[in-house]
Amino acid sequence: MTSTRHRWRDPDRFPHKTERQCRRCEMVKVTRHEFEGGRDIYWTEFWRDEDQIQTDMTPLCDARLDRQIDRERAGAEQSRTFSGATK
């Protein structure tokens, strides 16, 4: 069973933001920091496929990369089984 939790890569840090990409689904988590009206303001954005996801909570990980790897492994296993059966 695949977990729906993200596996974040090490952060890329910029002057007023930090970006992390999920190893499993390629979603990007952007944490921003600005100074406005005499106080610090922090917020988090989520991006996938260059589209911003409008949400107040962290979206679930769809683990698309894990599923793609599983499909590739299954295909390789099936082709080995098929080639072994024809000999």
FENRA-V395775 format. One record per residue. SS is DSSP state (@ for helix, = for strand, . for the rest). BURIAL is + if it has 9 or more other C-alpha atoms within 8 Angstrom, else -. D_CENTER is the distance of its C-alpha to the mean C-alpha in Angstrom with 2 decimals. Layout:
ss & burial & d_center
SS & BURIAL & D_CENTER
SS & BURIAL & D_CENTER
//
This chain:
ss & burial & d_center
. & - & 17.64
. & - & 13.86
. & - & 12.64
. & - & 10.58
. & - & 9.51
. & + & 6.26
. & - & 7.05
= & - & 7.02
. & - & 8.77
. & - & 12.18
. & - & 12.74
= & - & 14.33
= & - & 17.29
= & - & 19.46
. & - & 22.69
. & - & 21.47
= & + & 17.69
= & + & 14.89
= & + & 11.43
= & + & 8.52
= & + & 5.28
= & + & 2.80
. & + & 5.18
. & + & 4.97
. & + & 3.40
. & + & 3.13
. & + & 3.49
= & + & 6.14
= & + & 8.36
= & + & 11.90
= & + & 14.82
= & + & 18.16
= & + & 21.68
= & - & 24.92
= & - & 28.54
= & - & 30.37
. & - & 33.73
. & - & 34.41
= & - & 31.30
= & - & 27.70
= & - & 25.06
= & - & 21.45
= & - & 18.66
= & - & 14.89
= & + & 13.12
= & + & 9.79
= & + & 9.18
= & + & 7.87
. & - & 10.20
. & - & 12.37
= & - & 13.19
= & - & 13.26
= & - & 12.68
. & - & 15.90
. & - & 15.69
. & - & 17.26
. & - & 14.93
. & - & 11.26
. & - & 10.05
. & - & 9.46
. & + & 6.56
. & - & 8.03
. & + & 7.38
@ & - & 8.54
@ & + & 8.54
@ & + & 10.52
@ & - & 12.77
@ & - & 13.39
@ & - & 14.46
@ & - & 16.55
@ & - & 18.20
@ & - & 19.03
@ & - & 20.53
@ & - & 22.46
@ & - & 23.77
@ & - & 24.89
@ & - & 26.56
@ & - & 28.24
@ & - & 29.57
@ & - & 30.98
@ & - & 32.63
@ & - & 34.00
@ & - & 35.36
@ & - & 36.90
@ & - & 38.63
. & - & 40.37
. & - & 42.11
//
